[in-house]
Amino acid sequence: MPAQEKGAQNPKDAVALADKELLAALGYKEEFQRAFTPLEVFGIAFSIIGLLPSIASVLLYALPNGGASAMVWGWAVASVFILFVGMSMAELASAAPTSGGLYFWTHSLSSPRWRNLLAWIVGYSNTIGSIASVASIDWGCAVQVMAAASIGSGQEFTATNAQLFGCYAAIVLTQSIVCSLATRVLARLQTVYVILNVMLCLAVIVALPAATPSEFKNSARYALGNFSNVSGWPDGFAFILSFLAPLWTICSFDSSVHISEEASNAATAVPWAIVNAIAIAGILGWAINVSLAFCMGTDLDSIMNSPIGQPMAQIFLNSFGEKGTLAVWAIVVLVQYMMGSSMVLAASRQSFAFSRDGALPFSGILYRMNSYTKTPVNTVWFVCFSSIALGLLAFAGEGAIDAVFAIGVVALYVAYAIPIMARFLGENEYKPGPFSLGIFSLPVAVISVVWMAFMGIVFLFPTSPQTDVADMNYTIVVLGGVLILSLVWYYFPKYGGVHWFKGPVPTVEKNSWDEESDGQGSEVEREKKSRENEVDVRAVEAAERS
């Protein structure tokens, strides 16, 4: 009879039951509403990538490091390697779709001797990387708002750092309110984000070449072959540095992983959201860069040093005129704002999962679900206030804020690489999910890890070899400082994480991946049974004595 009842379930209920059972097998009870459809899960990853607004935010890193060639071919090369990273992550997401994601996988797949420490490092790298992603997206949005003000004033207005920071803080705080809303509201917004994003991209790809005056149109030889390096670095290294633009743009795709517990059919929806978002962003982003390269003219200095303070805004102004640029730019700012709110949403879920396991400071406060909205409001505000604090780097010097963009890539690449390596190097019985690369898993993983290690080192270099305190790359200072402090806390005598942190804390009795493969009980279950046996033995001995 139970089998018949189960067979009579409608498909929606069957999927919901399967999601619940899989999450329970990973050790967690359901605490979120599964309101995100597969399209909306894709929407999270794709809206955070953002494309046109993201390219606008980081165009300044491609122009001085190769100009048109860096924009077009740098994007093409980097996109391929990013897709490799995404496919490796998608496999893990399919096998274990949980909000903890990266550090959960690390702990589950690593050797017993190292799993607690590695999970701790990955958790903190993921946390600071996600917060830096929020900060960099919203700083880019603030710059875009001020660029609109400059265009509207006839380029007479130039924002100060204090004005930029004030605008930035206002953006972050309003997003904290948006992301405190109920899950269903947030889920429905993702579809709107995707539609606006794609429409904006297609409009620029088609409209920009049509509107650009002939004096700003470039030949194919220039757009596809000109290499202009004004960074001071050798041409080869400058070209590699230009990869920051595509790597920052097509990053934070682990965002889909962090809403796994709010997604329907997560084991399939999450991995395909990651892969599809990267692939579509790679293609559309390349088309946008080609369009820009053909329509930006040859005077790169006037674009990079425009009083507007935003290279893409200057390109649009040259092509669309003031009114046309303001109309298009308003949508760019709106989409960038949506990117930031989606990133706050994902980052808050990651922080919620990490605090659920007691690893973050004040985890007892952070690990709380709002009874009215059914969302982790405390971690939303934690992420937003931390992002505002990171934005204070803007006052350290003109180039200091650039480190926030680099941290968003380097920290996340640390968090991405470790679980991918642990899958093949750790002592585990990995069981693939519905999304699997089969025999290609290992070579794709090797390429992914080598790529991330290489680019992680490259992005620690300053933008120019002639640098000073104000223009140095603060990535190593901020990221290194956070990781060092986290390790100090981990090894702190008596109170440090080494004495109590055991990785992901099950909220229900779970079966580990190893158990699913070999049929033996998980460590939690074995410990429970051991305690039960000890109680039984003592009870028998007491009965015999009496």
N, C-alpha and C positions, 0 to 999 in steps of 0.2 A: 504493500500500500504506500509506504513512504516513497518508494522508487517511482510509483505511478504519479504521486503528487509532484515529485521533483520534475518528472518528465513533462507534466502539464504546465509548468511555469512558462510564462511568456518570455520572449528573448530578453527583454529589458531586465526582468527580475533575475533571469539566469546570469546575465552579465554582472549585475549588482552582487549576486551571491558569490560568483567567481572572484570578483574583486575583493570582497570581504574575506573569503577563505585564503586567498593569496597573501593578503596583508597580515592575517592572523598567523599564517605559516612563517612569516618574517618576524613575528613577535609583537605586532601592534594591533590594538583595537582601533576601530574606526572612530575618529573624533571630528572629522570634517564631513560636510555634505558633498556627495559626488555630483556636482552640478556642471562640470566642464565636459562638453562633448568633444570628440576627436578634433573637430574643426577649431574649437575654442582652445584646446591644448596647443594645437599648431599656432593659433593666434597669439598665445603668450610668447612663444619663441620668436615668431616672425615680427611681432610688434616691438619686442625688445631690440631686435636687430635694426629695425627702423629704416634701413637703407638710405633714402635721400637725405633725411635730417642727420643721420649718422655720418654719411659721407660729407655733408656740410660741416659737421663738427670737427672732422679730422683731415679735411682737405689740406690744411696748413702743414701736415706732416708729409704729404706726398709731393707737393709742389716744389719745395726746395731740394728734394732728394731725387730728382730725375724728371720733374715736370710731367709732360704728357705721357712719356713712356712709363714712368713709375705709376701713374694713375691707371693706365690701361693694362700694361703687362704685369705690373706688380700685383694688381688685383687678381688677374687671371691665375698667376702662379700660386699666390697665397690661398686662393679659394679652393684649389684642388687639395692642398694639404689640410686645410680646415675641415673639408669633407671627410678625410681619413679620420681625423680626431672625432668628428661627430659620429661616424659609424662605429668606432670602438666604444664610445660612450653609450650609443643606442643599444648595443648588445647587453651591456650591464643594466641599463634601464629596463629592458625587457625581462631580464631574469629576476630583478628585484626592484619593482617600482614602489619606492617609499620616499617620503619627503626628505629623509636624511640623506638619501642618494649617495653622494661621493664618499662620505666618511663611513656610512653603513657598509658600502661595498668593500671599502678598505679593511674594515675590521673583520668582515666575514671571509675575505679571501686571503688575508695575510697570514703568515706563520704565527703561532701562538706567542712566541717570544717578542714579536715586534708589533702585533696588531693594535694594542692599546695606544702606544706612542704614535704610530703612523696615523691612526684614526684621529687622534688629538691634533696632529699637525695638519691633516687634510681639513678637519673641521674648522680650524682657525684660518687656514688659507682661503677656504671657501667663504667664510664669513667676511673677512676683510676684502676679498675680491668682489663679493656681491655688493658690499657697502661702497666700495670704490666705483663700481659700475653705476650705482645710483648717483653718486656724486658727479661723475664725469658726464653722464647723460644730462643731468639737470644743470650742470655748469654750461654745457653746450647750449641748452635751452635758454639760459639767462643771456648768453652772448648773442643768441639769435634775436631775443626780445630787444636788446640794446641796439642791435644792427637795424632793426625795424625803426626804432626811434631815430637813429642817425639818418636813415634814408628819408623818413618823414620830415626831418628838419633841414633837408637840403645838405646833409653831411656836415652841418655845423655843430651838432651834438656829438661828443665823445665821452663814453662812460668811464668813470673812475673805477678802481678796484672795489672801493666801498659800495658804490652804486650797484656794481655787478654782484657783489656778495649779498646785498640786501635783496635784490631781485631773485637770486639763487635760493636764499633761505625761504622766501615767500613761496616759491615754486615747490620746494620740498615739503613745507608744512601743509600746503593745500593737498598735495598728494597723500600725505599721511591721513588726512580726513577721508579722501576718496577710497583708500585701501583699507579703511576700517569698516567699510560697508559690508553688507551680507554677501556671501559667496555667489549666490545666483546673479546678483547685480553685477559683480565683477566679471563673472563668466560671460554674460551677455555683452558686456562692453568689448570683449576681445574680437567679436565678429565685426563690430564697428571699426575697430583699430585696423584690422586686416584690409577691409574694403577701402578705407581712406588711404592707407599706405600704398596699396597697389595702384589706385587711381592717381595718386600724386606722382608715383614713379613713371607710369605710362604717359601722363600729361607732360612731364618734363622731357622724356625721351622723344616725344613727337613735337611738342610745342617749341622747345628751345631752338632746335635747328631752323624751324620755320620763322621764328621771330628775330633771330640774330642778324644784325646788319652785316653787310658784306665785309666791312673793315675788320670785323672781329671773327670772321670765319677762317678756319685754318684748312690747309690742304691735308690730304691723307698722309702725305710724307711727313708733315709736321706732327699731326695728331697721333700717328702710330709709330713714329720713328725718332722724334726729337728727344734728346736727353739733356736736360738743363740741371746741372748740379751746382747749387750755390751754398751748400751746407758746410763746406770745408773738409768733409770726409772724402776719401777716394771714391770713385764712381761706383765700384762694386759694393762697397759697404753702405754707401748712400742709398743705393737701390734696395738693399736689404732693410735699411731703416724705414724706407717708405712702406714696408709691410705693416707698420703700426696702423695705418689707415684701414686696410681690410681686416686685420686681426682684431682691432677694437670694434669695428662695425659688426662683423660676424662672430660675436662672442656672447657669453652668458646664455648659450643655448641649453645649459643645464637647468635653466629656469623651468622648462617643462617637467624635469625630474622632480623639482621641489613642490609641484602641485599634483604629483602622482596620486596622493591620497584624496584629491578632490576631483579626479578624472574618472570617467566611465571607461571600462575596458582598458585600464592603464597599461597592461603589459604589451598591448599592441599600439595604442594611441600615442603613448609617450615616445617610443623609439622612432616611429614614423614621423612624428612632429619634429623631432630633432633633425633627421636626415632631410626631410622635405624643406624645412625652413632654411637650412644651409644651402641646399642645391638651388632653390628658387632665388635666394638672396645673392648667390654667386653669379647667376645668369643675369638677373635684373640689374645688379650692382655694376657688372661689367658694361652693360648697355648704357647705364647712366654715365659712367666714367668716359666711355667713348663719345657720347653726346657732348659732355663738358669739354673734352679735349678738342673737339672740332669747333666749338663755339666760344672759347675763352680768349681768343686773340693770342698774340705772342709776347705781350708785355707782362711777364709774370711778376715783375717787381711791383707794378701798380696794383696788381691783384692781392699780393701778399701784404703790402704795406698800405692798403686802402684805409682812409679815415673811418670807414664803416666798421672796420675791425673784423670782417667776416668775408673770406675769399669768395665763397659761393654767392653770397649776397651781391658782391660787386659784379660777378659774372652775370647774374640775373639782371642787375641794374643796367649793364651794358646792352643786354638783349631785349628786355621787356619794358624798359623805361621805369620811371618812379611808380606810377599807379599800378602797372602790371606786376612789378616786383612785389609791391606791398600786398597785392591780392594773393599771389602765389606764396609769398613768405608767411602770410598769416596761417596758411594750411601747414607749411613746414613746421612752424612753431607749435601748432596744435598737435601734430603727429609726434614731434619730439617730446612734448609734454606727456602724451599717451605712452611713449616708450618708457619714460621715467616712472610713471605710475605702475606699469606692468613689471618693471624691475623691482620696485618697492614691494609689490605683491610677492614676487618670487623670493626675494631676499628675506622677507619677514617669515616665510614658510621654512626657509633653511635655518634661520635663527631659532624658530620655534622648535624644530626637530632637534637641534643641537642642545638647546636648553632643556628639552624633554629628558635628555640623558645627563643633565646636570653639569655640563662642561663649561658653559658660559658663566661669567660672574652674574650674581643675582638671578640664577636660573629659577629659583623659587617664585620670583615675581614675573619673569618672562614667560614661563611655561603656564600660561593661563588662557583659557578660551572664553571670550566674551559671551555671556549667556544669552544676550539679545541678538547680536549679529552672527554668532557662531563663527567668529573669526579671531585670530590671535592679535588683538588690538595692541597689547603691550609690546610685542616684538615689532609691530609696524612702527610704533613711535621710537623704539630703540634703534631701528635701522635709520630712521629719518634724522634723529638727533646726532647719531654717529656720522652720517653723511654731511650734515652741516658742519660738524667739527672738522672733518677732513677738508672741507672747502676753505678753511682758514689758511691753508697752504698758499692761497692766492696772495696773501700779504707777505710771504717770504721772498718774493721776487717775481719778475715777469715770467720766467720759465718754470717756476716751481709748480704751478697748477698742472703743467704737462705731466708731472709724475702721477697724478690721479688717473690719467688715461692709461699710462703704462702699468700701474698697479692693477687696474681692472683686467689686464691681460695676463701679466706675470703670475699674480696670486692665483688666478683661476687655473692657469696652466699647471701650477704645482699641484693643485687639488685634482685636476683631471688626470695627470700622468700617473700618480701613485696608485690609484685603484686599477688602472689599466695594466700596470706592471705587476701588481699583486696577483691579478688573475692568473698570470703565467708563471710567476716566480714563487708565490706563496704556497703553503701546504693547504690545499683545499680540494674539494670535489665540486667544481663549478658545473652547474646545470643550466644550459642555455634556455632562454625564453622563446616566444614565438618569432622574434626577430633575431636571426643568427647569420653570420657570414660563413659559417662552416670552416672549410680548410683555409679560407682567406683571413680568418680572425687573427692569427699570429703575425703574418707579414704586415697587415694593416696596422696592428698594434705597435709593431716595431717602428714603422714609419711615423706613426703619430707621436710616440714618445721621443724619438730622436728630434723631430721637428719642434716639439714644445720645449725640449731642453735647449736646443740651439737658439730659438727665438727668445726664450726667457733670459738668456745671457745677453743677447744683442740689445734688448730693451732696457738694460741697466746702464747703457752708455748715454752720455749727454747728446743733445741734438747737434752740437758742434764741438770740434776738438778744442776750440778756443773758448773756454768757459770760466766762470767765476762762481762765487757763492750763490749769487742770485739766480744764475742760470744753470746750476748743476742739476743732475737728475736725482730727485729725492726719492725715487722708487725704492732703492736699497735701504734708505734711512727709515721710511715708513713701514714697508713690508718687513724688512729685517728686524726693525724694532718690535713690531707686533709679534713676530714669530719667536724672537728671543724672550720677550716678556711672557709669552704663553708657555715656553719651555721652562722658564724660571718658576712659574706657577706650577707646572707639572711636577718638577723635581723638588719643590719647596718642602723642607723638613716637616714632617708630621701632617701638615694640612694640604700638601700638594696632590695633584691628580694621580700621581704614581701610587698613592696609598688607597685611592677609592675609585678612580675612573676605570671601568671595565668595558668601555665601549657602549654601543646601543643598549639601552635598558628596556627589556621586553615589558609591554603593558598587558600582554596575555602570554600564556604558556606557548612557546613556539617550537617549531622544528627548524633546525639550521639547514643550510644548503648541503652540508655533509650528510645529515641524516636523510634528506630526501634522496641522496644518491646511494647510501649504503644501508639504510634502514635502521641505523642505530640511533639511540636517543641523543638529544642535544645536551650540551653541558648543563643548561639550566634544569632540564628534566632529570638528568642523572643525579645532580646535586639534590634535587627534591626527593627523588626516590631513595637516595642514600640516607637523607635525614629521616624519612619515613621508616626505613629499615632499622635505623638506630633506635627510634622510639619503640618499635615493635619488640626488639631484643630486650630493651630495658623493662618493658611491660611484662614479658615472659619471665625474666629474672625476678621481678618483684612478686609475681604470682607464685613462683616456686618457693621463695623465701617465706611467704605467708602460709 
